[in-house]
Amino acid sequence: MASTLHGKEDRHNGIIVDVESIPKDATPDSFRAILEASLAKWRQDGKKGIWLKIKSEQSLLLPEALAQGFVFHHSRPEYCMLTQWLAPAPNKLPHYASHYMGVGGVVLRQVDGVHQILCVKENWLEKVMPGFWKVPGGAVDPGEDPATAAIREVFEETGVKCEFDSVLSWQHTPDHSFDLADTYVLCLLKPLTYDISIDPIEIAEANWITLDDYMKVQSKVQFPILQESSRLIYECAHGRYHGFQKREVPLGYKKGNALLFTNQHQPEPSSSPPSAKD
């Protein structure tokens, strides 16, 4: 009798297969027998969703998993995740990530009473929109929060070190790339240094330009979303708009904290709403 795969049961009566239970020397033929026996057992036990991770170095096993009813869920350089729904009810397994996340770093300063903003010209953008100044930014890396990503992107592109101040806006764009939506977080940062050192691979030029010049450049581009974002930046620089502050709040249901972005600081005790302790 063929051996079976083992793993841990999830909270929805499914199985997350332990990748280490797949024999390192498994061949497509031996894996077929293991998978058939495993599926039979899971069906007998009334399991619902099965999560099967196959390492990149065992990619020869993928066709066999597909042949036995598994479908692709997502992949990373080191593995491919597949799933199979065994229950007669409609498939309730969650989809993989539905969004990209990007950030922009708004860095402002005043010189002799004149508002300035740190801007860059990107190499690729110079080919289609020459002379277009934009705020530094880019994609959020896995494990990063938007504030940390904005600080990193500004430093990588301009060499200017910053600290987080607030989130100015949160933009959602449906159907951005590869059938995924995009979330773009515009962060206000406080400069800690001012000297510029660009990354020539990505950046053609970086400079502190006057906020008025920045607004003129933005107004030439007939993209309402850019004009609306630049308006928020202008109002913020003049103290008429305030973004969302960041607070770390313990999760409680497991170790670690969440970042909570709100448009006010933590309420005073006197203004707190009633609780179960009252």
Secondary structure, 3 states (H helix, E strand, C coil): CCCCCCEEECCCCCEEECHHHCCCCCCHHHHHHHHHHHHHHHHHCCCCEEEEEEEHHHHHHHHHHHHCCCEEEEEECCEEEEEEECCCCCCCCCCCCCEEEEEEEEEEEEECCEEEEEEEEEHHHHHHCCCCCECCEEECCCCCCHHHHHHHHHHHHHCCCEEEEEEEEEEEEEEEECCEEEEEEEEEEEECCCCCCCCCCCEEEEEEEEHHHHHHHHHHCCCHHHHHHHHHHHHHHCCCCCCEEEEEEECCCCCCEEEEEECCCCCCHHHCCCCCCC
